[in-house]
Amino acid sequence: MPGASEATGASTGSRATVQGARRLVVKIGSSSLTSVSGGLEVSRLDALVDAVAGRVASGTQVILVSSGAIAAGLAPLGLTRRPRDLATQQAAASVGQLHLTRAYADAFARHDRVVGQVLLTSHDVVRRAPYRNAQRTFERLLGLGVVPVVNENDTVATDEIRFGDNDRLAALVAHIVGAEALVLLSDVDGVYDDDPRAPGAAMIDEVHGMADLASVRVAKPGASSIGTGGMASKLAAADLASGAGVPVLVAGAADAARALTSGEVGTVFAPTGPRLSARRFWLRHMAGSHGRLHLDDGAVRAVASGPAARRRSLLAAGITGSDGDFEAGDVVELVGPHGDTVARGVVAFDAEEMPELVGRKTRDLAPEFRREVVHADDLVPVGRRPAPDPAAHA
């Protein structure tokens, strides 16, 4: 694994993409903005805003994903540590989000920049209509010159208040807005090959796939008792974004100005997969699943093998069974003979219609059923690639 002095062309290209991106998502963690005793650290927030505003002034559209609402609500409520019960977390988020947004509005006003608050929950991205609405809102805000400040809507979220949420949220937002790069800022200045506090620990300059990090020890999250993320969540978010074609820079919040200018800090993750369209990314990573269709080996090869241009639709003949309560237009998992999900797609029939379709050739179906169960344009492979068809080599 090359070090900083041995950066390859792929790494250099990825850093150059971060440096030259015309649309950029920047994520900042709670522990980089707040403290248990003092709530928001205004000096830290101001330094971040100065860096972001400088990048905006250079012509880049920046979307800022900011944690910190719950932490910012601790001091005003007289709490000395992050609460563990959901109701108090939501109360702290309700109070803290006002403080956080006002602080951002005041800080960006020093640069004559207007900010807009965007609060999201998983429900806003797993369903297609709210997902498209979020896209339109972001586009209009950016078109008006506004800096969107995004956070998880912790006031009403339930399962969404969990380890790593805003790191993952930042990766998802990068695709919702079609960003060219993602920058994850935290209180650690990059990815190390060991605990950064350990003697001899060295920063990793570049990552070309998660296999590069197989031997890396990641510290447990939440040591600060303020944030819920940690390096593990950043690695997961970087894997999600880079796997779908977006380079990622993981750097320290103290190096925000350099991260957003030269990009010559931290650890860069080169893209490891093709850039997905917004629709295919939604299908693969964000849409909620309402059921499963079980496929035979031939159907698995048809829907999950080879280039997208040659991928085929799922027909009834390749289906061996189904489960779940879904309606036409819902997203379902396409499952292989061994129980592994090989693709996701939009189903064209209701669950109650499937028994009449399973295993039957199209010509044997009633005229109203003679169509694809999942059209090729409405499916995307996931997980491992299926084994080659033995018959193809006969």
Secondary structure, DSSP 8 states (H G I E B T S, - for coil): ---GGG--HHHHHHHHHHHH-SEEEEEE-GGGTEETTTEE-HHHHHHHHHHHHHHHHTT-EEEEEE--HHHHTTTTTT-SS---SHHHHHHHHHHHHHHHHHHHHHHHHTTT--EEEEEE-THHHHSHHHHHHHHHHHHHHHHTT-EEEEEE-TTT-STTSSTTHHHHHHHHHHHHTT-SEEEEEESS-S-BSS-TTSTT--B--EESSGGGGTT-----S-TTSS-S--HHHHHHHHHHHHHTT--EEEEEGGGHHHHTTT--SSEEE---S----HHHHIIIIIS---EEEEE-HHHHHHHHSS-GGG---B-GGGEEEEEE---TT-EEEEE-TTS-EEEEEE-SS-GGGGGGTTT--GGGS-GGG-S-SB-GGGEEE-SS-----GGGG-
